[in-house]
Amino acid sequence: MATHVDTQASLDARLVLLSPEDNCLVACSALPAGTTVQLEDTRATLTHAIGMGHKLARRSLGAGEKVIKYGAVIGSLRCAAQAGEHIHTHNLDSDYTPTYTLDEGHTFVGH
């Protein structure tokens, strides 16, 4: 059975797996759209830029699927996400607190 260290070694060096149970990875640096990354046994080309510290899908995930980070559920996907797809407030609902974004008038809007 592969260990956490083995799994991390099979990932792109610009990504980190925080816990072996996680189904998302974290970008260690900003990754522009069009970047190809190694996701364990597959490669994915990013369709959108991913900021440093942001999450991307470790594998294909279905709509409604729980997103796991640090070995804990952090939210549910509003729509399916392919391996390597950005996971953030545009497609993730928090399971423990409201998700907020700034609208153009700089007021908080709950999702």
N, C-alpha and C positions, 0 to 999 in steps of 0.2 A: 504494500500500500504506500502511495506517495505521501511524503510528509509536507508540512507547510513550507519548509525550506526548499524541497524539491519543486513544489508548485511555484514558488516565487522565482526560482531559477529558470523556469520555463516561460516566464512572462517577460515582456518588454521591460527594459531597465527603467523606463520612464513611468512605469505603473507599479503600484504596490497593492498587495493583498493584505488587508489588516488582520483578518482571521480566516482560517480554513473554511468556515461555514458561509462566508460572504458570497453573495452572487453579484457583487459589484466590486470594481477596482477603483483606486484613486490615482489621479494624474499627479505626478511629482513635479511637473513643469507644464507650462502652457503648450498645448498641442494644436497646431493649425488644422483646419479642414484639409482633407487630402492626405494627411499623415497615415501611414500604415503601421499598425502595432501588432505585436505578437501576443495572443491571448491563449496561453498554454499550447494546445495542439492545433490552433487555427490562427489565421491572420485576419485583421479587419482594417478597412480603410475608413477613416473618420469622415462622415458627411458634414459635420459641423465642428467648429473649433471647440476645444474643451479647455477650460481654465485650470490653472494650477489648483489642486485641492478638490476639484470637482470629480464626480463619480461617472463611471461608464459601466455598461452591462458586461459582466464577465462571460455570459452566454446569452442566448436568446431567452427573453422573459416574456410571459404572457400578460395581457391586460388583467389587472386586478391582483397580479402576483405580488407577494410581499418582497420588499427590498431589504436585504440583510447587510448591515455594515457593523463592524466591530463584534460580529457574532450575534447581533440583536436586530430585531425588526425595526426599521426606521420609517417605513411608510409603504404605500401600495401604489402600483403603477396605474395611471389612468388609461394607458394604451400600451400595446405591445412594444418592446424594445429589442432590436437586434443586437447581437454580440458587438460590442464596441460603441454602442449608441450612448449619447450623453443622457444621464439621469440627473434631473434637477427639478426645480419648482414648476417647470412647464409641463412635466409629465409625471410628477410624483406628488401624491397627497400624504402628508404626515399622518401617522396613526396616533400621535400623542400630543400634538399641538397644532393650531392653525398654521397654514402656510401663507406667508405674506409676500407680496411683491410691491414695488413702487409703481404707481401709474405715472403718466406724463406730468401730472400736477404735483408729484412728489408726496402723495398721500398713500397710506398703506391700504391695500385691497386684500381682503381675506379670500382664500380659495377653498 
